[in-house]
Amino acid sequence: MTPIKPDTLKEIVRRIIRTRPDEIGCETCFDSLDRFVDMELEGKDAAQAMPLVKRHLEICGGCSDEYHALLTALEDFKDSASPA
Ligand SMILES: [Zn+2]
């Protein structure tokens, strides 16, 4: 019996993660992030419209950081763009 190499195991896990239909990857999340943030700033229910993005943000620290940075930046931009 051949022992499973760590690399093989990683590949298997990666494949399982990739094929889960109810989850998206960082790339897809990132592609949708600006629209997601736009909707939030417009007061729309972004989580309802893009539940997969919302879910990814809950489980992925990197994308969550990106989301908060984008949200903060756009809020600042809006504040400075709107007439006082
Ligand atoms: Zn991510």
PDB file of the backbone (N, CA, C, O) and the ligand in Angstrom, with CONECT records:
HET     ZN  A 101       1
ATOM      1  N   MET A   1       0.840  -1.205   0.000  1.00  0.00           N
ATOM      2  CA  MET A   1       0.000   0.000   0.000  1.00  0.00           C
ATOM      3  C   MET A   1       0.872   1.251   0.000  1.00  0.00           C
ATOM      4  O   MET A   1       1.764   1.403   0.835  1.00  0.00           O
ATOM      5  N   THR A   2       0.607   2.112  -0.919  1.00  0.00           N
ATOM      6  CA  THR A   2       1.405   3.331  -1.020  1.00  0.00           C
ATOM      7  C   THR A   2       0.833   4.402  -0.094  1.00  0.00           C
ATOM      8  O   THR A   2      -0.359   4.708  -0.130  1.00  0.00           O
ATOM      9  N   PRO A   3       1.708   4.960   0.731  1.00  0.00           N
ATOM     10  CA  PRO A   3       1.218   6.054   1.583  1.00  0.00           C
ATOM     11  C   PRO A   3       0.883   7.285   0.754  1.00  0.00           C
ATOM     12  O   PRO A   3       1.556   7.572  -0.237  1.00  0.00           O
ATOM     13  N   ILE A   4      -0.129   7.996   1.145  1.00  0.00           N
ATOM     14  CA  ILE A   4      -0.530   9.207   0.417  1.00  0.00           C
ATOM     15  C   ILE A   4       0.441  10.335   0.734  1.00  0.00           C
ATOM     16  O   ILE A   4       0.702  10.636   1.898  1.00  0.00           O
ATOM     17  N   LYS A   5       0.965  10.946  -0.298  1.00  0.00           N
ATOM     18  CA  LYS A   5       1.883  12.074  -0.093  1.00  0.00           C
ATOM     19  C   LYS A   5       1.092  13.320   0.315  1.00  0.00           C
ATOM     20  O   LYS A   5      -0.058  13.495  -0.086  1.00  0.00           O
ATOM     21  N   PRO A   6       1.712  14.164   1.098  1.00  0.00           N
ATOM     22  CA  PRO A   6       1.020  15.410   1.511  1.00  0.00           C
ATOM     23  C   PRO A   6       0.523  16.218   0.321  1.00  0.00           C
ATOM     24  O   PRO A   6      -0.557  16.807   0.372  1.00  0.00           O
ATOM     25  N   ASP A   7       1.305  16.247  -0.742  1.00  0.00           N
ATOM     26  CA  ASP A   7       0.900  17.000  -1.932  1.00  0.00           C
ATOM     27  C   ASP A   7      -0.366  16.421  -2.545  1.00  0.00           C
ATOM     28  O   ASP A   7      -1.253  17.153  -2.982  1.00  0.00           O
ATOM     29  N   THR A   8      -0.435  15.093  -2.568  1.00  0.00           N
ATOM     30  CA  THR A   8      -1.621  14.430  -3.115  1.00  0.00           C
ATOM     31  C   THR A   8      -2.838  14.769  -2.274  1.00  0.00           C
ATOM     32  O   THR A   8      -3.922  15.041  -2.790  1.00  0.00           O
ATOM     33  N   LEU A   9      -2.634  14.746  -0.988  1.00  0.00           N
ATOM     34  CA  LEU A   9      -3.714  15.048  -0.059  1.00  0.00           C
ATOM     35  C   LEU A   9      -4.207  16.478  -0.258  1.00  0.00           C
ATOM     36  O   LEU A   9      -5.409  16.746  -0.271  1.00  0.00           O
ATOM     37  N   LYS A  10      -3.261  17.372  -0.409  1.00  0.00           N
ATOM     38  CA  LYS A  10      -3.611  18.781  -0.641  1.00  0.00           C
ATOM     39  C   LYS A  10      -4.441  18.929  -1.910  1.00  0.00           C
ATOM     40  O   LYS A  10      -5.421  19.673  -1.948  1.00  0.00           O
ATOM     41  N   GLU A  11      -4.027  18.202  -2.950  1.00  0.00           N
ATOM     42  CA  GLU A  11      -4.726  18.271  -4.232  1.00  0.00           C
ATOM     43  C   GLU A  11      -6.151  17.758  -4.089  1.00  0.00           C
ATOM     44  O   GLU A  11      -7.084  18.316  -4.667  1.00  0.00           O
ATOM     45  N   ILE A  12      -6.310  16.698  -3.317  1.00  0.00           N
ATOM     46  CA  ILE A  12      -7.644  16.137  -3.093  1.00  0.00           C
ATOM     47  C   ILE A  12      -8.524  17.148  -2.358  1.00  0.00           C
ATOM     48  O   ILE A  12      -9.667  17.395  -2.745  1.00  0.00           O
ATOM     49  N   VAL A  13      -7.982  17.715  -1.315  1.00  0.00           N
ATOM     50  CA  VAL A  13      -8.739  18.701  -0.538  1.00  0.00           C
ATOM     51  C   VAL A  13      -9.105  19.892  -1.406  1.00  0.00           C
ATOM     52  O   VAL A  13     -10.229  20.393  -1.359  1.00  0.00           O
ATOM     53  N   ARG A  14      -8.138  20.337  -2.201  1.00  0.00           N
ATOM     54  CA  ARG A  14      -8.366  21.477  -3.085  1.00  0.00           C
ATOM     55  C   ARG A  14      -9.509  21.178  -4.049  1.00  0.00           C
ATOM     56  O   ARG A  14     -10.355  22.028  -4.326  1.00  0.00           O
ATOM     57  N   ARG A  15      -9.509  19.935  -4.554  1.00  0.00           N
ATOM     58  CA  ARG A  15     -10.526  19.552  -5.523  1.00  0.00           C
ATOM     59  C   ARG A  15     -11.911  19.545  -4.866  1.00  0.00           C
ATOM     60  O   ARG A  15     -12.896  19.967  -5.472  1.00  0.00           O
ATOM     61  N   ILE A  16     -11.971  19.070  -3.649  1.00  0.00           N
ATOM     62  CA  ILE A  16     -13.246  19.037  -2.921  1.00  0.00           C
ATOM     63  C   ILE A  16     -13.749  20.463  -2.701  1.00  0.00           C
ATOM     64  O   ILE A  16     -14.924  20.761  -2.921  1.00  0.00           O
ATOM     65  N   ILE A  17     -12.856  21.327  -2.271  1.00  0.00           N
ATOM     66  CA  ILE A  17     -13.238  22.715  -2.020  1.00  0.00           C
ATOM     67  C   ILE A  17     -13.734  23.361  -3.306  1.00  0.00           C
ATOM     68  O   ILE A  17     -14.741  24.070  -3.318  1.00  0.00           O
ATOM     69  N   ARG A  18     -13.002  23.100  -4.392  1.00  0.00           N
ATOM     70  CA  ARG A  18     -13.312  23.745  -5.657  1.00  0.00           C
ATOM     71  C   ARG A  18     -14.671  23.296  -6.195  1.00  0.00           C
ATOM     72  O   ARG A  18     -15.365  24.073  -6.851  1.00  0.00           O
ATOM     73  N   THR A  19     -15.048  22.060  -5.924  1.00  0.00           N
ATOM     74  CA  THR A  19     -16.267  21.527  -6.527  1.00  0.00           C
ATOM     75  C   THR A  19     -17.501  21.749  -5.670  1.00  0.00           C
ATOM     76  O   THR A  19     -18.610  21.388  -6.063  1.00  0.00           O
ATOM     77  N   ARG A  20     -17.308  22.342  -4.497  1.00  0.00           N
ATOM     78  CA  ARG A  20     -18.503  22.641  -3.704  1.00  0.00           C
ATOM     79  C   ARG A  20     -19.299  23.731  -4.407  1.00  0.00           C
ATOM     80  O   ARG A  20     -18.803  24.844  -4.582  1.00  0.00           O
ATOM     81  N   PRO A  21     -20.504  23.431  -4.803  1.00  0.00           N
ATOM     82  CA  PRO A  21     -21.271  24.348  -5.662  1.00  0.00           C
ATOM     83  C   PRO A  21     -21.765  25.590  -4.920  1.00  0.00           C
ATOM     84  O   PRO A  21     -22.078  26.603  -5.545  1.00  0.00           O
ATOM     85  N   ASP A  22     -21.834  25.515  -3.621  1.00  0.00           N
ATOM     86  CA  ASP A  22     -22.424  26.633  -2.884  1.00  0.00           C
ATOM     87  C   ASP A  22     -21.363  27.596  -2.369  1.00  0.00           C
ATOM     88  O   ASP A  22     -21.654  28.462  -1.544  1.00  0.00           O
ATOM     89  N   GLU A  23     -20.122  27.446  -2.856  1.00  0.00           N
ATOM     90  CA  GLU A  23     -19.099  28.369  -2.393  1.00  0.00           C
ATOM     91  C   GLU A  23     -18.295  28.913  -3.557  1.00  0.00           C
ATOM     92  O   GLU A  23     -18.084  28.234  -4.562  1.00  0.00           O
ATOM     93  N   ILE A  24     -17.850  30.150  -3.402  1.00  0.00           N
ATOM     94  CA  ILE A  24     -17.071  30.765  -4.467  1.00  0.00           C
ATOM     95  C   ILE A  24     -15.652  30.968  -3.979  1.00  0.00           C
ATOM     96  O   ILE A  24     -15.397  30.943  -2.775  1.00  0.00           O
ATOM     97  N   GLY A  25     -14.731  31.168  -4.901  1.00  0.00           N
ATOM     98  CA  GLY A  25     -13.348  31.393  -4.544  1.00  0.00           C
ATOM     99  C   GLY A  25     -13.055  32.872  -4.368  1.00  0.00           C
ATOM    100  O   GLY A  25     -13.908  33.724  -4.615  1.00  0.00           O
ATOM    101  N   CYS A  26     -11.828  33.163  -3.934  1.00  0.00           N
ATOM    102  CA  CYS A  26     -11.424  34.541  -3.688  1.00  0.00           C
ATOM    103  C   CYS A  26     -11.528  35.380  -4.964  1.00  0.00           C
ATOM    104  O   CYS A  26     -11.905  36.551  -4.920  1.00  0.00           O
ATOM    105  N   GLU A  27     -11.191  34.767  -6.096  1.00  0.00           N
ATOM    106  CA  GLU A  27     -11.194  35.514  -7.350  1.00  0.00           C
ATOM    107  C   GLU A  27     -12.608  35.983  -7.699  1.00  0.00           C
ATOM    108  O   GLU A  27     -12.822  37.143  -8.053  1.00  0.00           O
ATOM    109  N   THR A  28     -13.569  35.061  -7.592  1.00  0.00           N
ATOM    110  CA  THR A  28     -14.965  35.382  -7.880  1.00  0.00           C
ATOM    111  C   THR A  28     -15.494  36.403  -6.889  1.00  0.00           C
ATOM    112  O   THR A  28     -16.222  37.327  -7.251  1.00  0.00           O
ATOM    113  N   CYS A  29     -15.117  36.220  -5.640  1.00  0.00           N
ATOM    114  CA  CYS A  29     -15.542  37.139  -4.590  1.00  0.00           C
ATOM    115  C   CYS A  29     -15.019  38.541  -4.896  1.00  0.00           C
ATOM    116  O   CYS A  29     -15.746  39.532  -4.821  1.00  0.00           O
ATOM    117  N   PHE A  30     -13.738  38.589  -5.241  1.00  0.00           N
ATOM    118  CA  PHE A  30     -13.105  39.876  -5.507  1.00  0.00           C
ATOM    119  C   PHE A  30     -13.747  40.571  -6.697  1.00  0.00           C
ATOM    120  O   PHE A  30     -13.920  41.789  -6.694  1.00  0.00           O
ATOM    121  N   ASP A  31     -14.101  39.787  -7.723  1.00  0.00           N
ATOM    122  CA  ASP A  31     -14.754  40.335  -8.916  1.00  0.00           C
ATOM    123  C   ASP A  31     -16.096  40.966  -8.577  1.00  0.00           C
ATOM    124  O   ASP A  31     -16.500  41.943  -9.208  1.00  0.00           O
ATOM    125  N   SER A  32     -16.789  40.418  -7.588  1.00  0.00           N
ATOM    126  CA  SER A  32     -18.132  40.893  -7.246  1.00  0.00           C
ATOM    127  C   SER A  32     -18.116  41.908  -6.114  1.00  0.00           C
ATOM    128  O   SER A  32     -19.141  42.498  -5.774  1.00  0.00           O
ATOM    129  N   LEU A  33     -16.926  42.103  -5.533  1.00  0.00           N
ATOM    130  CA  LEU A  33     -16.843  42.889  -4.309  1.00  0.00           C
ATOM    131  C   LEU A  33     -17.265  44.347  -4.500  1.00  0.00           C
ATOM    132  O   LEU A  33     -17.941  44.922  -3.646  1.00  0.00           O
ATOM    133  N   ASP A  34     -16.863  44.939  -5.624  1.00  0.00           N
ATOM    134  CA  ASP A  34     -17.206  46.356  -5.813  1.00  0.00           C
ATOM    135  C   ASP A  34     -18.712  46.545  -5.980  1.00  0.00           C
ATOM    136  O   ASP A  34     -19.285  47.528  -5.512  1.00  0.00           O
ATOM    137  N   ARG A  35     -19.346  45.571  -6.665  1.00  0.00           N
ATOM    138  CA  ARG A  35     -20.798  45.651  -6.818  1.00  0.00           C
ATOM    139  C   ARG A  35     -21.486  45.450  -5.469  1.00  0.00           C
ATOM    140  O   ARG A  35     -22.474  46.109  -5.147  1.00  0.00           O
ATOM    141  N   PHE A  36     -20.932  44.522  -4.695  1.00  0.00           N
ATOM    142  CA  PHE A  36     -21.477  44.215  -3.375  1.00  0.00           C
ATOM    143  C   PHE A  36     -21.430  45.457  -2.487  1.00  0.00           C
ATOM    144  O   PHE A  36     -22.415  45.800  -1.834  1.00  0.00           O
ATOM    145  N   VAL A  37     -20.287  46.119  -2.469  1.00  0.00           N
ATOM    146  CA  VAL A  37     -20.112  47.325  -1.663  1.00  0.00           C
ATOM    147  C   VAL A  37     -21.000  48.459  -2.172  1.00  0.00           C
ATOM    148  O   VAL A  37     -21.589  49.200  -1.385  1.00  0.00           O
ATOM    149  N   ASP A  38     -21.089  48.584  -3.497  1.00  0.00           N
ATOM    150  CA  ASP A  38     -21.968  49.600  -4.096  1.00  0.00           C
ATOM    151  C   ASP A  38     -23.401  49.447  -3.602  1.00  0.00           C
ATOM    152  O   ASP A  38     -24.053  50.424  -3.232  1.00  0.00           O
ATOM    153  N   MET A  39     -23.876  48.216  -3.602  1.00  0.00           N
ATOM    154  CA  MET A  39     -25.242  47.950  -3.171  1.00  0.00           C
ATOM    155  C   MET A  39     -25.436  48.322  -1.706  1.00  0.00           C
ATOM    156  O   MET A  39     -26.457  48.896  -1.328  1.00  0.00           O
ATOM    157  N   GLU A  40     -24.444  47.987  -0.888  1.00  0.00           N
ATOM    158  CA  GLU A  40     -24.543  48.318   0.531  1.00  0.00           C
ATOM    159  C   GLU A  40     -24.611  49.826   0.735  1.00  0.00           C
ATOM    160  O   GLU A  40     -25.379  50.319   1.561  1.00  0.00           O
ATOM    161  N   LEU A  41     -23.800  50.546  -0.026  1.00  0.00           N
ATOM    162  CA  LEU A  41     -23.768  51.997   0.108  1.00  0.00           C
ATOM    163  C   LEU A  41     -25.064  52.624  -0.380  1.00  0.00           C
ATOM    164  O   LEU A  41     -25.454  53.702   0.070  1.00  0.00           O
ATOM    165  N   GLU A  42     -25.735  51.927  -1.319  1.00  0.00           N
ATOM    166  CA  GLU A  42     -27.015  52.426  -1.819  1.00  0.00           C
ATOM    167  C   GLU A  42     -28.172  52.016  -0.918  1.00  0.00           C
ATOM    168  O   GLU A  42     -29.328  52.344  -1.185  1.00  0.00           O
ATOM    169  N   GLY A  43     -27.846  51.292   0.156  1.00  0.00           N
ATOM    170  CA  GLY A  43     -28.872  50.884   1.098  1.00  0.00           C
ATOM    171  C   GLY A  43     -29.646  49.653   0.656  1.00  0.00           C
ATOM    172  O   GLY A  43     -30.690  49.327   1.221  1.00  0.00           O
ATOM    173  N   LYS A  44     -29.117  48.960  -0.376  1.00  0.00           N
ATOM    174  CA  LYS A  44     -29.779  47.740  -0.833  1.00  0.00           C
ATOM    175  C   LYS A  44     -29.267  46.541  -0.031  1.00  0.00           C
ATOM    176  O   LYS A  44     -28.230  46.606   0.630  1.00  0.00           O
ATOM    177  N   ASP A  45     -30.023  45.454  -0.111  1.00  0.00           N
ATOM    178  CA  ASP A  45     -29.634  44.266   0.629  1.00  0.00           C
ATOM    179  C   ASP A  45     -28.648  43.430  -0.190  1.00  0.00           C
ATOM    180  O   ASP A  45     -29.030  42.509  -0.911  1.00  0.00           O
ATOM    181  N   ALA A  46     -27.378  43.781  -0.055  1.00  0.00           N
ATOM    182  CA  ALA A  46     -26.340  43.112  -0.833  1.00  0.00           C
ATOM    183  C   ALA A  46     -26.223  41.633  -0.456  1.00  0.00           C
ATOM    184  O   ALA A  46     -25.988  40.783  -1.315  1.00  0.00           O
ATOM    185  N   ALA A  47     -26.385  41.343   0.810  1.00  0.00           N
ATOM    186  CA  ALA A  47     -26.270  39.960   1.273  1.00  0.00           C
ATOM    187  C   ALA A  47     -27.357  39.083   0.665  1.00  0.00           C
ATOM    188  O   ALA A  47     -27.152  37.899   0.396  1.00  0.00           O
ATOM    189  N   GLN A  48     -28.518  39.698   0.455  1.00  0.00           N
ATOM    190  CA  GLN A  48     -29.643  38.971  -0.142  1.00  0.00           C
ATOM    191  C   GLN A  48     -29.396  38.751  -1.628  1.00  0.00           C
ATOM    192  O   GLN A  48     -29.680  37.683  -2.169  1.00  0.00           O
ATOM    193  N   ALA A  49     -28.863  39.780  -2.276  1.00  0.00           N
ATOM    194  CA  ALA A  49     -28.638  39.712  -3.718  1.00  0.00           C
ATOM    195  C   ALA A  49     -27.447  38.829  -4.060  1.00  0.00           C
ATOM    196  O   ALA A  49     -27.457  38.129  -5.073  1.00  0.00           O
ATOM    197  N   MET A  50     -26.418  38.861  -3.214  1.00  0.00           N
ATOM    198  CA  MET A  50     -25.213  38.073  -3.478  1.00  0.00           C
ATOM    199  C   MET A  50     -24.820  37.252  -2.253  1.00  0.00           C
ATOM    200  O   MET A  50     -23.815  37.535  -1.602  1.00  0.00           O
ATOM    201  N   PRO A  51     -25.614  36.241  -1.948  1.00  0.00           N
ATOM    202  CA  PRO A  51     -25.373  35.458  -0.740  1.00  0.00           C
ATOM    203  C   PRO A  51     -24.034  34.723  -0.755  1.00  0.00           C
ATOM    204  O   PRO A  51     -23.441  34.489   0.298  1.00  0.00           O
ATOM    205  N   LEU A  52     -23.563  34.365  -1.931  1.00  0.00           N
ATOM    206  CA  LEU A  52     -22.300  33.632  -2.001  1.00  0.00           C
ATOM    207  C   LEU A  52     -21.126  34.532  -1.650  1.00  0.00           C
ATOM    208  O   LEU A  52     -20.161  34.095  -1.022  1.00  0.00           O
ATOM    209  N   VAL A  53     -21.218  35.798  -2.062  1.00  0.00           N
ATOM    210  CA  VAL A  53     -20.175  36.766  -1.705  1.00  0.00           C
ATOM    211  C   VAL A  53     -20.205  37.001  -0.204  1.00  0.00           C
ATOM    212  O   VAL A  53     -19.171  37.014   0.464  1.00  0.00           O
ATOM    213  N   LYS A  54     -21.418  37.186   0.310  1.00  0.00           N
ATOM    214  CA  LYS A  54     -21.582  37.416   1.739  1.00  0.00           C
ATOM    215  C   LYS A  54     -20.984  36.260   2.542  1.00  0.00           C
ATOM    216  O   LYS A  54     -20.293  36.466   3.540  1.00  0.00           O
ATOM    217  N   ARG A  55     -21.267  35.045   2.084  1.00  0.00           N
ATOM    218  CA  ARG A  55     -20.792  33.866   2.778  1.00  0.00           C
ATOM    219  C   ARG A  55     -19.264  33.782   2.717  1.00  0.00           C
ATOM    220  O   ARG A  55     -18.607  33.427   3.696  1.00  0.00           O
ATOM    221  N   HIS A  56     -18.724  34.111   1.563  1.00  0.00           N
ATOM    222  CA  HIS A  56     -17.276  34.045   1.418  1.00  0.00           C
ATOM    223  C   HIS A  56     -16.591  35.056   2.350  1.00  0.00           C
ATOM    224  O   HIS A  56     -15.536  34.779   2.922  1.00  0.00           O
ATOM    225  N   LEU A  57     -17.207  36.213   2.486  1.00  0.00           N
ATOM    226  CA  LEU A  57     -16.635  37.248   3.350  1.00  0.00           C
ATOM    227  C   LEU A  57     -16.624  36.793   4.808  1.00  0.00           C
ATOM    228  O   LEU A  57     -15.780  37.212   5.599  1.00  0.00           O
ATOM    229  N   GLU A  58     -17.586  35.921   5.146  1.00  0.00           N
ATOM    230  CA  GLU A  58     -17.662  35.444   6.524  1.00  0.00           C
ATOM    231  C   GLU A  58     -16.581  34.424   6.827  1.00  0.00           C
ATOM    232  O   GLU A  58     -16.127  34.306   7.965  1.00  0.00           O
ATOM    233  N   ILE A  59     -16.169  33.683   5.796  1.00  0.00           N
ATOM    234  CA  ILE A  59     -15.214  32.604   6.044  1.00  0.00           C
ATOM    235  C   ILE A  59     -13.800  32.949   5.611  1.00  0.00           C
ATOM    236  O   ILE A  59     -12.865  32.226   5.956  1.00  0.00           O
ATOM    237  N   CYS A  60     -13.614  34.037   4.861  1.00  0.00           N
ATOM    238  CA  CYS A  60     -12.298  34.359   4.330  1.00  0.00           C
ATOM    239  C   CYS A  60     -11.796  35.691   4.886  1.00  0.00           C
ATOM    240  O   CYS A  60     -12.335  36.749   4.562  1.00  0.00           O
ATOM    241  N   GLY A  61     -10.770  35.630   5.718  1.00  0.00           N
ATOM    242  CA  GLY A  61     -10.235  36.832   6.360  1.00  0.00           C
ATOM    243  C   GLY A  61      -9.659  37.815   5.361  1.00  0.00           C
ATOM    244  O   GLY A  61      -9.823  39.025   5.517  1.00  0.00           O
ATOM    245  N   GLY A  62      -8.982  37.310   4.329  1.00  0.00           N
ATOM    246  CA  GLY A  62      -8.351  38.168   3.330  1.00  0.00           C
ATOM    247  C   GLY A  62      -9.373  38.996   2.580  1.00  0.00           C
ATOM    248  O   GLY A  62      -9.207  40.205   2.423  1.00  0.00           O
ATOM    249  N   CYS A  63     -10.434  38.346   2.114  1.00  0.00           N
ATOM    250  CA  CYS A  63     -11.466  39.048   1.361  1.00  0.00           C
ATOM    251  C   CYS A  63     -12.275  39.958   2.275  1.00  0.00           C
ATOM    252  O   CYS A  63     -12.747  41.015   1.855  1.00  0.00           O
ATOM    253  N   SER A  64     -12.431  39.545   3.514  1.00  0.00           N
ATOM    254  CA  SER A  64     -13.148  40.366   4.488  1.00  0.00           C
ATOM    255  C   SER A  64     -12.396  41.685   4.721  1.00  0.00           C
ATOM    256  O   SER A  64     -13.003  42.754   4.785  1.00  0.00           O
ATOM    257  N   ASP A  65     -11.077  41.590   4.844  1.00  0.00           N
ATOM    258  CA  ASP A  65     -10.248  42.791   4.992  1.00  0.00           C
ATOM    259  C   ASP A  65     -10.408  43.702   3.780  1.00  0.00           C
ATOM    260  O   ASP A  65     -10.557  44.918   3.898  1.00  0.00           O
ATOM    261  N   GLU A  66     -10.369  43.061   2.606  1.00  0.00           N
ATOM    262  CA  GLU A  66     -10.492  43.792   1.358  1.00  0.00           C
ATOM    263  C   GLU A  66     -11.838  44.524   1.288  1.00  0.00           C
ATOM    264  O   GLU A  66     -11.925  45.674   0.857  1.00  0.00           O
ATOM    265  N   TYR A  67     -12.866  43.825   1.721  1.00  0.00           N
ATOM    266  CA  TYR A  67     -14.225  44.362   1.717  1.00  0.00           C
ATOM    267  C   TYR A  67     -14.330  45.584   2.628  1.00  0.00           C
ATOM    268  O   TYR A  67     -14.898  46.606   2.244  1.00  0.00           O
ATOM    269  N   HIS A  68     -13.783  45.474   3.826  1.00  0.00           N
ATOM    270  CA  HIS A  68     -13.860  46.587   4.769  1.00  0.00           C
ATOM    271  C   HIS A  68     -13.050  47.789   4.281  1.00  0.00           C
ATOM    272  O   HIS A  68     -13.447  48.941   4.458  1.00  0.00           O
ATOM    273  N   ALA A  69     -11.907  47.490   3.663  1.00  0.00           N
ATOM    274  CA  ALA A  69     -11.070  48.567   3.118  1.00  0.00           C
ATOM    275  C   ALA A  69     -11.813  49.306   2.010  1.00  0.00           C
ATOM    276  O   ALA A  69     -11.808  50.536   1.947  1.00  0.00           O
ATOM    277  N   LEU A  70     -12.456  48.524   1.136  1.00  0.00           N
ATOM    278  CA  LEU A  70     -13.205  49.094   0.018  1.00  0.00           C
ATOM    279  C   LEU A  70     -14.394  49.905   0.522  1.00  0.00           C
ATOM    280  O   LEU A  70     -14.665  51.002   0.032  1.00  0.00           O
ATOM    281  N   LEU A  71     -15.086  49.361   1.490  1.00  0.00           N
ATOM    282  CA  LEU A  71     -16.259  50.026   2.058  1.00  0.00           C
ATOM    283  C   LEU A  71     -15.864  51.363   2.686  1.00  0.00           C
ATOM    284  O   LEU A  71     -16.522  52.382   2.472  1.00  0.00           O
ATOM    285  N   THR A  72     -14.791  51.342   3.457  1.00  0.00           N
ATOM    286  CA  THR A  72     -14.309  52.558   4.109  1.00  0.00           C
ATOM    287  C   THR A  72     -13.875  53.591   3.080  1.00  0.00           C
ATOM    288  O   THR A  72     -14.190  54.774   3.206  1.00  0.00           O
ATOM    289  N   ALA A  73     -13.149  53.138   2.062  1.00  0.00           N
ATOM    290  CA  ALA A  73     -12.656  54.045   1.020  1.00  0.00           C
ATOM    291  C   ALA A  73     -13.818  54.695   0.282  1.00  0.00           C
ATOM    292  O   ALA A  73     -13.800  55.900   0.033  1.00  0.00           O
ATOM    293  N   LEU A  74     -14.832  53.900  -0.070  1.00  0.00           N
ATOM    294  CA  LEU A  74     -15.969  54.428  -0.829  1.00  0.00           C
ATOM    295  C   LEU A  74     -16.829  55.352   0.032  1.00  0.00           C
ATOM    296  O   LEU A  74     -17.396  56.325  -0.465  1.00  0.00           O
ATOM    297  N   GLU A  75     -16.920  55.046   1.304  1.00  0.00           N
ATOM    298  CA  GLU A  75     -17.682  55.912   2.204  1.00  0.00           C
ATOM    299  C   GLU A  75     -16.998  57.270   2.316  1.00  0.00           C
ATOM    300  O   GLU A  75     -17.652  58.312   2.281  1.00  0.00           O
ATOM    301  N   ASP A  76     -15.680  57.245   2.449  1.00  0.00           N
ATOM    302  CA  ASP A  76     -14.910  58.490   2.510  1.00  0.00           C
ATOM    303  C   ASP A  76     -15.087  59.286   1.230  1.00  0.00           C
ATOM    304  O   ASP A  76     -15.261  60.504   1.252  1.00  0.00           O
ATOM    305  N   PHE A  77     -15.037  58.561   0.098  1.00  0.00           N
ATOM    306  CA  PHE A  77     -15.165  59.195  -1.207  1.00  0.00           C
ATOM    307  C   PHE A  77     -16.532  59.861  -1.341  1.00  0.00           C
ATOM    308  O   PHE A  77     -16.643  60.990  -1.818  1.00  0.00           O
ATOM    309  N   LYS A  78     -17.553  59.153  -0.920  1.00  0.00           N
ATOM    310  CA  LYS A  78     -18.911  59.674  -0.978  1.00  0.00           C
ATOM    311  C   LYS A  78     -19.051  60.949  -0.138  1.00  0.00           C
ATOM    312  O   LYS A  78     -19.651  61.938  -0.558  1.00  0.00           O
ATOM    313  N   ASP A  79     -18.471  60.883   1.066  1.00  0.00           N
ATOM    314  CA  ASP A  79     -18.548  62.032   1.975  1.00  0.00           C
ATOM    315  C   ASP A  79     -17.912  63.265   1.361  1.00  0.00           C
ATOM    316  O   ASP A  79     -18.452  64.367   1.448  1.00  0.00           O
ATOM    317  N   SER A  80     -16.733  63.063   0.727  1.00  0.00           N
ATOM    318  CA  SER A  80     -16.014  64.207   0.169  1.00  0.00           C
ATOM    319  C   SER A  80     -16.633  64.649  -1.150  1.00  0.00           C
ATOM    320  O   SER A  80     -16.462  65.798  -1.557  1.00  0.00           O
ATOM    321  N   ALA A  81     -17.355  63.743  -1.829  1.00  0.00           N
ATOM    322  CA  ALA A  81     -17.932  64.076  -3.124  1.00  0.00           C
ATOM    323  C   ALA A  81     -19.258  64.830  -2.986  1.00  0.00           C
ATOM    324  O   ALA A  81     -19.591  65.675  -3.816  1.00  0.00           O
ATOM    325  N   SER A  82     -20.010  64.512  -1.923  1.00  0.00           N
ATOM    326  CA  SER A  82     -21.297  65.142  -1.771  1.00  0.00           C
ATOM    327  C   SER A  82     -21.136  66.561  -1.214  1.00  0.00           C
ATOM    328  O   SER A  82     -20.329  66.786  -0.313  1.00  0.00           O
ATOM    329  N   PRO A  83     -21.902  67.514  -1.751  1.00  0.00           N
ATOM    330  CA  PRO A  83     -21.812  68.893  -1.273  1.00  0.00           C
ATOM    331  C   PRO A  83     -22.254  69.024   0.184  1.00  0.00           C
ATOM    332  O   PRO A  83     -23.220  68.389   0.606  1.00  0.00           O
ATOM    333  N   ALA A  84     -21.561  69.830   0.929  1.00  0.00           N
ATOM    334  CA  ALA A  84     -21.846  69.970   2.361  1.00  0.00           C
ATOM    335  C   ALA A  84     -23.114  70.802   2.583  1.00  0.00           C
ATOM    336  O   ALA A  84     -23.512  71.027   3.726  1.00  0.00           O
TER     337      ALA A  84
HETATM  338 ZN    ZN A 101     -11.383  35.004  -0.141  1.00  0.00          ZN2+
END
